[in-house]
């Protein structure tokens, strides 16, 4: 099954980002294809390389970057939502790119399912 993933919540704010990451990883382990992960609303905060959690905490941004590198996943950050929150190209962690809502629509069309995490 080909899946599109939509993440609407930021890291460390709600469980949605952690759940989306674990769901995506589990789907890959079960042999499913991830067409794209799209970060929207506060979810764009999952993409910033300036995130620095305490050493004994999980680093959600690095988890997404590593997963993308290992599996060739397209991590797309909504340009309008990013700019509203001060996230620009130079702030993006490895593996993330900024683009428009058309990328979300395409993920919904190309994927067999679009799975949404967060409000």
N, CA and C atoms as an extended XYZ file, in Angstrom:
357
Properties=species:S:1:pos:R:3:atomname:S:1:resname:S:1:resid:I:1 pbc="F F F"
N         0.837       -1.178        0.000 N   UNK     1
C         0.000        0.000        0.000 CA  UNK     1
C         0.881        1.241        0.000 C   UNK     1
N         0.499        2.221       -0.768 N   UNK     2
C         1.210        3.491       -0.856 CA  UNK     2
C         0.500        4.500        0.039 C   UNK     2
N         1.250        5.108        0.968 N   UNK     3
C         0.663        6.004        1.956 CA  UNK     3
C         1.211        7.412        1.853 C   UNK     3
N         0.330        8.376        2.030 N   UNK     4
C         0.714        9.760        2.254 CA  UNK     4
C         0.500       10.036        3.731 C   UNK     4
N         1.380       10.803        4.328 N   UNK     5
C         1.297       11.119        5.758 CA  UNK     5
C         1.206       12.636        5.901 C   UNK     5
N         0.273       13.098        6.730 N   UNK     6
C         0.109       14.517        7.027 CA  UNK     6
C         0.329       14.723        8.520 C   UNK     6
N         1.279       15.594        8.874 N   UNK     7
C         1.592       15.897       10.275 CA  UNK     7
C         1.233       17.360       10.537 C   UNK     7
N         0.263       17.572       11.436 N   UNK     8
C        -0.242       18.912       11.720 CA  UNK     8
C         0.227       19.498       13.048 C   UNK     8
N         0.944       18.740       13.849 N   UNK     9
C         1.359       19.197       15.175 CA  UNK     9
C         2.878       19.227       15.278 C   UNK     9
N         3.377       20.143       16.082 N   UNK    10
C         4.809       20.275       16.271 CA  UNK    10
C         5.380       19.220       17.201 C   UNK    10
N         6.692       19.087       17.188 N   UNK    11
C         7.334       18.135       18.096 CA  UNK    11
C         7.257       18.656       19.535 C   UNK    11
N         7.139       17.749       20.473 N   UNK    12
C         7.155       18.071       21.905 CA  UNK    12
C         5.923       18.841       22.369 C   UNK    12
N         4.961       19.094       21.477 N   UNK    13
C         3.752       19.810       21.849 CA  UNK    13
C         2.613       18.834       22.120 C   UNK    13
N         2.433       17.916       21.214 N   UNK    14
C         1.404       16.889       21.293 CA  UNK    14
C         2.035       15.559       20.891 C   UNK    14
N         1.299       14.507       21.036 N   UNK    15
C         1.790       13.176       20.696 CA  UNK    15
C         1.786       12.931       19.184 C   UNK    15
N         1.113       13.766       18.416 N   UNK    16
C         0.898       13.510       16.993 CA  UNK    16
C         2.188       13.288       16.203 C   UNK    16
N         3.206       14.084       16.455 N   UNK    17
C         4.447       13.949       15.700 CA  UNK    17
C         5.147       12.626       16.006 C   UNK    17
N         5.236       12.286       17.283 N   UNK    18
C         5.824       10.994       17.669 CA  UNK    18
C         5.047        9.838       17.055 C   UNK    18
N         3.733        9.911       17.141 N   UNK    19
C         2.887        8.844       16.605 CA  UNK    19
C         3.051        8.730       15.098 C   UNK    19
N         3.111        9.858       14.403 N   UNK    20
C         3.298        9.848       12.948 CA  UNK    20
C         4.626        9.200       12.583 C   UNK    20
N         5.675        9.537       13.310 N   UNK    21
C         6.990        8.952       13.057 CA  UNK    21
C         6.954        7.437       13.258 C   UNK    21
N         6.416        6.992       14.391 N   UNK    22
C         6.381        5.557       14.682 CA  UNK    22
C         5.479        4.813       13.694 C   UNK    22
N         4.373        5.416       13.304 N   UNK    23
C         3.493        4.813       12.308 CA  UNK    23
C         4.222        4.664       10.971 C   UNK    23
N         4.913        5.710       10.556 N   UNK    24
C         5.639        5.694        9.285 CA  UNK    24
C         6.720        4.622        9.295 C   UNK    24
N         7.469        4.568       10.370 N   UNK    25
C         8.520        3.554       10.487 CA  UNK    25
C         7.936        2.139       10.461 C   UNK    25
N         6.856        1.931       11.187 N   UNK    26
C         6.213        0.613       11.223 CA  UNK    26
C         5.653        0.236        9.852 C   UNK    26
N         5.075        1.202        9.150 N   UNK    27
C         4.536        0.936        7.813 CA  UNK    27
C         5.648        0.501        6.868 C   UNK    27
N         6.796        1.172        6.950 N   UNK    28
C         7.935        0.795        6.115 CA  UNK    28
C         8.423       -0.613        6.448 C   UNK    28
N         8.476       -0.934        7.728 N   UNK    29
C         8.920       -2.263        8.161 CA  UNK    29
C         7.977       -3.361        7.672 C   UNK    29
N         6.707       -3.018        7.491 N   UNK    30
C         5.716       -3.985        7.000 CA  UNK    30
C         5.671       -4.038        5.475 C   UNK    30
N         6.533       -3.260        4.819 N   UNK    31
C         6.624       -3.316        3.368 CA  UNK    31
C         5.781       -2.309        2.612 C   UNK    31
N         5.154       -1.378        3.323 N   UNK    32
C         4.367       -0.341        2.655 CA  UNK    32
C         5.279        0.753        2.123 C   UNK    32
N         4.805        1.461        1.132 N   UNK    33
C         5.550        2.581        0.546 CA  UNK    33
C         5.015        3.885        1.121 C   UNK    33
N         5.923        4.774        1.480 N   UNK    34
C         5.521        6.111        1.927 CA  UNK    34
C         5.760        7.056        0.756 C   UNK    34
N         4.674        7.576        0.201 N   UNK    35
C         4.782        8.460       -0.961 CA  UNK    35
C         5.388        9.802       -0.548 C   UNK    35
N         4.901       10.330        0.565 N   UNK    36
C         5.380       11.645        1.021 CA  UNK    36
C         4.894       11.865        2.448 C   UNK    36
N         5.683       12.599        3.225 N   UNK    37
C         5.238       13.102        4.522 CA  UNK    37
C         5.150       14.614        4.375 C   UNK    37
N         3.968       15.152        4.638 N   UNK    38
C         3.724       16.588        4.480 CA  UNK    38
C         3.513       17.197        5.867 C   UNK    38
N         4.240       18.259        6.161 N   UNK    39
C         4.162       18.932        7.454 CA  UNK    39
C         3.418       20.252        7.265 C   UNK    39
N         2.323       20.410        8.016 N   UNK    40
C         1.413       21.541        7.840 CA  UNK    40
C         1.101       22.141        9.210 C   UNK    40
N         0.589       23.349        9.241 N   UNK    41
C         0.272       24.068       10.482 CA  UNK    41
C         1.506       24.034       11.388 C   UNK    41
N         1.340       23.740       12.684 N   UNK    42
C         2.490       23.686       13.594 CA  UNK    42
C         3.407       22.507       13.303 C   UNK    42
N         2.971       21.602       12.467 N   UNK    43
C         3.804       20.468       12.073 CA  UNK    43
C         5.083       20.892       11.380 C   UNK    43
N         5.105       22.099       10.816 N   UNK    44
C         6.326       22.571       10.146 CA  UNK    44
C         7.492       22.687       11.128 C   UNK    44
N         7.197       22.791       12.415 N   UNK    45
C         8.256       22.891       13.419 CA  UNK    45
C         9.025       21.575       13.589 C   UNK    45
N         8.550       20.507       12.969 N   UNK    46
C         9.294       19.253       12.960 CA  UNK    46
C        10.509       19.327       12.059 C   UNK    46
N        10.627       20.371       11.275 N   UNK    47
C        11.658       20.441       10.236 CA  UNK    47
C        12.863       21.303       10.581 C   UNK    47
N        12.848       22.018       11.659 N   UNK    48
C        13.908       22.987       11.910 CA  UNK    48
C        15.148       22.351       12.554 C   UNK    48
N        16.280       22.660       11.972 N   UNK    49
C        17.550       22.124       12.480 CA  UNK    49
C        17.972       22.794       13.776 C   UNK    49
N        17.243       23.823       14.191 N   UNK    50
C        17.583       24.539       15.417 CA  UNK    50
C        16.964       23.908       16.662 C   UNK    50
N        16.250       22.814       16.496 N   UNK    51
C        15.670       22.099       17.627 CA  UNK    51
C        16.790       21.435       18.430 C   UNK    51
N        16.809       21.672       19.743 N   UNK    52
C        17.828       21.080       20.606 CA  UNK    52
C        17.196       20.545       21.884 C   UNK    52
N        16.682       19.311       21.840 N   UNK    53
C        16.102       18.731       23.053 CA  UNK    53
C        17.212       18.344       24.040 C   UNK    53
N        16.862       18.150       25.303 N   UNK    54
C        17.854       17.679       26.276 CA  UNK    54
C        18.456       16.347       25.820 C   UNK    54
N        19.678       16.061       26.270 N   UNK    55
C        20.389       14.861       25.830 CA  UNK    55
C        19.640       13.569       26.131 C   UNK    55
N        18.853       13.547       27.195 N   UNK    56
C        18.150       12.318       27.570 CA  UNK    56
C        16.762       12.215       26.938 C   UNK    56
N        16.446       13.123       26.020 N   UNK    57
C        15.142       13.111       25.343 CA  UNK    57
C        15.331       12.711       23.883 C   UNK    57
N        14.263       12.290       23.250 N   UNK    58
C        14.316       11.920       21.836 CA  UNK    58
C        14.470       13.187       20.996 C   UNK    58
N        15.138       13.055       19.864 N   UNK    59
C        15.333       14.184       18.948 CA  UNK    59
C        14.453       13.915       17.727 C   UNK    59
N        13.235       14.426       17.752 N   UNK    60
C        12.235       14.110       16.737 CA  UNK    60
C        12.676       14.562       15.346 C   UNK    60
N        13.261       15.741       15.235 N   UNK    61
C        13.701       16.240       13.930 CA  UNK    61
C        14.740       15.303       13.328 C   UNK    61
N        15.717       14.900       14.123 N   UNK    62
C        16.746       13.974       13.634 CA  UNK    62
C        16.159       12.624       13.253 C   UNK    62
N        15.136       12.182       13.979 N   UNK    63
C        14.485       10.915       13.631 CA  UNK    63
C        13.895       10.982       12.229 C   UNK    63
N        13.184       12.083       11.932 N   UNK    64
C        12.591       12.238       10.593 CA  UNK    64
C        13.680       12.293        9.531 C   UNK    64
N        14.740       13.051        9.790 N   UNK    65
C        15.835       13.170        8.816 CA  UNK    65
C        16.472       11.818        8.534 C   UNK    65
N        16.730       11.057        9.575 N   UNK    66
C        17.357        9.742        9.420 CA  UNK    66
C        16.441        8.787        8.656 C   UNK    66
N        15.151        8.789        8.989 N   UNK    67
C        14.189        7.920        8.304 CA  UNK    67
C        14.123        8.262        6.820 C   UNK    67
N        14.121        9.558        6.510 N   UNK    68
C        14.080        9.995        5.111 CA  UNK    68
C        15.322        9.552        4.361 C   UNK    68
N        16.480        9.679        4.997 N   UNK    69
C        17.732        9.285        4.352 CA  UNK    69
C        17.791        7.778        4.114 C   UNK    69
N        17.333        7.014        5.071 N   UNK    70
C        17.392        5.552        4.963 CA  UNK    70
C        16.421        4.985        3.940 C   UNK    70
N        15.266        5.659        3.764 N   UNK    71
C        14.203        5.103        2.928 CA  UNK    71
C        13.820        5.984        1.738 C   UNK    71
N        14.535        7.073        1.532 N   UNK    72
C        14.239        7.952        0.404 CA  UNK    72
C        12.864        8.598        0.489 C   UNK    72
N        12.461        8.976        1.673 N   UNK    73
C        11.140        9.576        1.876 CA  UNK    73
C        11.192       11.073        1.584 C   UNK    73
N        10.178       11.558        0.900 N   UNK    74
C        10.026       12.969        0.581 CA  UNK    74
C         9.379       13.671        1.772 C   UNK    74
N        10.137       14.519        2.473 N   UNK    75
C         9.629       15.291        3.610 CA  UNK    75
C         9.362       16.708        3.141 C   UNK    75
N         8.097       17.085        3.045 N   UNK    76
C         7.721       18.388        2.494 CA  UNK    76
C         7.089       19.258        3.577 C   UNK    76
N         7.550       20.495        3.645 N   UNK    77
C         7.081       21.478        4.609 CA  UNK    77
C         6.257       22.526        3.861 C   UNK    77
N         5.056       22.801        4.341 N   UNK    78
C         4.185       23.788        3.694 CA  UNK    78
C         4.819       25.175        3.774 C   UNK    78
N         4.989       25.821        2.632 N   UNK    79
C         5.660       27.116        2.569 CA  UNK    79
C         4.913       28.186        3.358 C   UNK    79
N         3.602       28.276        3.220 N   UNK    80
C         2.841       29.323        3.913 CA  UNK    80
C         2.887       29.123        5.426 C   UNK    80
N         2.678       27.902        5.871 N   UNK    81
C         2.719       27.609        7.309 CA  UNK    81
C         4.119       27.835        7.865 C   UNK    81
N         5.128       27.490        7.091 N   UNK    82
C         6.515       27.666        7.534 CA  UNK    82
C         6.851       29.143        7.690 C   UNK    82
N         6.531       29.936        6.682 N   UNK    83
C         6.857       31.364        6.739 CA  UNK    83
C         6.140       32.059        7.895 C   UNK    83
N         4.895       31.645        8.177 N   UNK    84
C         4.162       32.230        9.308 CA  UNK    84
C         4.867       31.967       10.634 C   UNK    84
N         5.640       30.889       10.678 N   UNK    85
C         6.316       30.485       11.915 CA  UNK    85
C         7.818       30.760       11.872 C   UNK    85
N         8.265       31.500       10.859 N   UNK    86
C         9.669       31.878       10.768 CA  UNK    86
C        10.590       30.766       10.308 C   UNK    86
N        10.043       29.722        9.706 N   UNK    87
C        10.853       28.608        9.212 CA  UNK    87
C        11.134       28.851        7.734 C   UNK    87
N        12.414       29.042        7.409 N   UNK    88
C        12.823       29.285        6.027 CA  UNK    88
C        13.784       28.187        5.591 C   UNK    88
N        14.114       28.173        4.308 N   UNK    89
C        14.982       27.130        3.753 CA  UNK    89
C        16.245       26.906        4.581 C   UNK    89
N        16.873       27.991        5.003 N   UNK    90
C        18.142       27.860        5.725 CA  UNK    90
C        17.971       27.248        7.122 C   UNK    90
N        16.739       27.168        7.606 N   UNK    91
C        16.481       26.582        8.926 CA  UNK    91
C        16.147       25.092        8.856 C   UNK    91
N        15.999       24.568        7.636 N   UNK    92
C        15.543       23.184        7.497 CA  UNK    92
C        16.635       22.173        7.824 C   UNK    92
N        16.235       21.134        8.521 N   UNK    93
C        17.128       20.014        8.806 CA  UNK    93
C        17.291       19.186        7.531 C   UNK    93
N        18.254       18.320        7.549 N   UNK    94
C        18.541       17.454        6.413 CA  UNK    94
C        17.318       16.628        6.016 C   UNK    94
N        17.057       16.579        4.706 N   UNK    95
C        15.971       15.756        4.182 CA  UNK    95
C        14.652       16.471        3.996 C   UNK    95
N        14.516       17.661        4.563 N   UNK    96
C        13.273       18.431        4.438 CA  UNK    96
C        13.388       19.422        3.289 C   UNK    96
N        12.243       19.720        2.669 N   UNK    97
C        12.200       20.758        1.647 CA  UNK    97
C        10.892       21.518        1.780 C   UNK    97
N        10.888       22.771        1.353 N   UNK    98
C         9.694       23.608        1.407 CA  UNK    98
C         8.999       23.576        0.054 C   UNK    98
N         7.676       23.454        0.089 N   UNK    99
C         6.880       23.493       -1.132 CA  UNK    99
C         5.452       23.880       -0.766 C   UNK    99
N         4.565       23.851       -1.749 N   UNK   100
C         3.201       24.310       -1.542 CA  UNK   100
C         2.206       23.201       -1.257 C   UNK   100
N         0.970       23.618       -1.053 N   UNK   101
C        -0.113       22.679       -0.744 CA  UNK   101
C        -0.390       21.692       -1.868 C   UNK   101
N         0.036       22.012       -3.070 N   UNK   102
C        -0.132       21.075       -4.182 CA  UNK   102
C         0.529       19.738       -3.896 C   UNK   102
N         1.613       19.769       -3.104 N   UNK   103
C         2.313       18.543       -2.739 CA  UNK   103
C         1.458       17.679       -1.817 C   UNK   103
N         0.662       18.317       -0.966 N   UNK   104
C        -0.277       17.573       -0.104 CA  UNK   104
C        -1.384       16.951       -0.944 C   UNK   104
N        -1.926       17.730       -1.860 N   UNK   105
C        -2.978       17.222       -2.748 CA  UNK   105
C        -2.456       16.038       -3.554 C   UNK   105
N        -1.260       16.171       -4.082 N   UNK   106
C        -0.670       15.090       -4.859 CA  UNK   106
C        -0.482       13.824       -4.012 C   UNK   106
N        -0.072       13.992       -2.766 N   UNK   107
C         0.092       12.833       -1.875 CA  UNK   107
C        -1.240       12.135       -1.661 C   UNK   107
N        -2.315       12.916       -1.558 N   UNK   108
C        -3.648       12.339       -1.401 CA  UNK   108
C        -4.115       11.613       -2.649 C   UNK   108
N        -3.731       12.110       -3.808 N   UNK   109
C        -4.134       11.496       -5.073 CA  UNK   109
C        -3.294       10.262       -5.376 C   UNK   109
N        -1.987       10.370       -5.199 N   UNK   110
C        -1.077        9.287       -5.555 CA  UNK   110
C        -1.090        8.137       -4.552 C   UNK   110
N        -1.359        8.450       -3.300 N   UNK   111
C        -1.372        7.415       -2.272 CA  UNK   111
C        -2.695        6.665       -2.239 C   UNK   111
N        -2.638        5.452       -1.735 N   UNK   112
C        -3.870        4.693       -1.517 CA  UNK   112
C        -4.633        5.256       -0.324 C   UNK   112
N        -3.909        5.816        0.630 N   UNK   113
C        -4.492        6.418        1.813 CA  UNK   113
C        -3.673        7.645        2.188 C   UNK   113
N        -4.349        8.639        2.770 N   UNK   114
C        -3.674        9.780        3.377 CA  UNK   114
C        -3.985        9.697        4.864 C   UNK   114
N        -2.953        9.479        5.669 N   UNK   115
C        -3.124        9.305        7.107 CA  UNK   115
C        -2.748       10.615        7.792 C   UNK   115
N        -3.668       11.141        8.600 N   UNK   116
C        -3.508       12.465        9.218 CA  UNK   116
C        -3.218       12.320       10.702 C   UNK   116
N        -2.212       13.072       11.171 N   UNK   117
C        -1.850       13.081       12.580 CA  UNK   117
C        -1.952       14.502       13.099 C   UNK   117
N        -2.788       14.720       14.091 N   UNK   118
C        -3.006       16.038       14.689 CA  UNK   118
C        -4.218       16.708       14.099 C   UNK   118
N        -4.655       17.754       14.784 N   UNK   119
C        -5.857       18.495       14.369 CA  UNK   119
C        -5.656       19.228       13.072 C   UNK   119
